[in-house]
């Protein structure tokens, strides 16, 4: 007899299904129903995994309010059936909200060259430029560029202050 899944496993499943629905919503030309369902599953799974209090403290810190407002505003716009604009706002909010995690992620990608099978796959896919430049050097320049471009566009529109 199998043990019943723990609450964290259910949360991981919800996050996985949320990402699945978001991915196929984008593939099917920004289908608003799939994107909205994926967003709701993703957020509910995240809240189940780390808890409601930690979720609110993560999203509503003073220095992260700009990213949170764009991310949650994008979800609201998707729910109102403006999927392309909503996903653009969500993407900008996600990048702004989690920009501190990107160097860690790219640092992990730089280690791929030392793993036998993944090193060959990354060279075949052309991802060896991450290892040649250094993962942290690549991350330092790559993730700041789209955020700066979007900040400049939004400052031209007088929607937000530029850094």
N, C-alpha and C positions, 0 to 999 in steps of 0.2 A: 504494500500500500504506500503510495507516494505521500510525502508530507505536503500539507497545504502551503502555497507560496506566502512568503513574508510580505509585509507592506512595501518594503523597498523594492522587491522584485516586481510587484504590481506597478510601482511607480516607473521603474525602468521600462517595463512593457508599454506603459502609456506614452512615455517619451519616445520610444522606438516607433510606435504606431503614429504618433504625432509627426515625427520627421518623415515617415513613409508617406502620410497623406499630404504633407507640405511639398515633398518632392514630386509626387504625381500630380498635385494641383498645379505646380509650375510647368511640368511636362505637358499637361493638357491645356496649355495656353491660359494659365492663371484662372483656373476654375475656382470661383469664389467659395463654393460650398466645400470643396475639398480643402482649400486653404484655411477656411474658418474652422472646420472640424479639426484639422491638424494643429492649428494654433491652440485651440481649447484643450486638446489632448496633451500637447507639449507642456503647457503651463500647469495643468492639473497634475501631470506626472512629476514635474519639477517640484511642485509644492508637496507632493506625497514623499518624494525622495528626501528632501532636506528639511521638510517641515514648514508650516505656515509662518511661524515667527522668523525663522532664518530667511525664508523667501522674501518676506516684507523688509527685513533689515538689509538684505542684499540689494533689492531693487530701489528702496527709498532712502538711501544715504544721500546726504546733501550734495556731494560731488557727483553723484550718478543720476540726479533728477532729470537732467537733459536727455540722457540716453533712455531712461525709463519712460519719459513722456513720449518720445518718438516711437519707442518699441510698442508700448501699450496703445498709443494713438494709431499706429499702423494696424494693430490687431482690430481696433474699433473700425477703422476705415475698411478693412477686409470684411468685417461683419456687416457693414453697410453696403456691400457689394461694389466696392471700387478696388478690385484686387491688385492691379498694377501699382497704383499709387500707394496702397496699403503696404505692399511688399517692399517697395522702395523705402518707405518710412521705417518699416520694421528692420530692414537691413542696416540702415543708417543708425537706428537706435541700438541694434545688437552690437555693431562695431564700436559705437561710442560707449556702450555699457560694459562690454567685456574686453576693452582694448588692453587692459593690464595682463590678460591671460594669453594674448597672442605670442609674445616672445617665448613663453613656456611651451606652447604648442609647436612653434617652429624649432625650438631647441630639441624637442622630441623627434621631429622630422629629420633633423640633422644626424641623429643616431642611426637612422635607417641604413646608412651605408655599411655599418658594422654587422648588421644582421644578414646572414647568408642569402636567403631567398628574397627578402625585401630589398636588399641592396641591388640585386640584379634587376628586379622589377622596376625600381626607381630609375635606374640607368636606362632601361628600355623605354620608359615613359618620358624620359627627358627631365626628370626631377633631380638630376645630379648637380644642377646649378645651386641648389640649396646647400649641398655639402661643400662645393668648391668655394663659395663665398663665405661660408660659415653660417650656421643656422641663425645665430643671434644677429649677425650683420645683415642677413637677408630680412629678418623680421623687423629690425630697427627701421629700415627704409620702406618696406613694402606696405605695412599696415597703416602707416601714417598718411600715405599719399591719398587714398580714397576719402579718408576722413577730412583732410584739409581741403580737398576739392569740394566736397559737399558742404563744409562749413563756409567756404567762400561763396558758393551759390546761394546758400540760405542767408548769408549776410547781405548779399546783393538784393535779395527779396525782402530784407528787413524783418526776417522771421526770428533770427537769433543773432547773438553777438559773436563776432569772430574772436579767436584766441589772441 
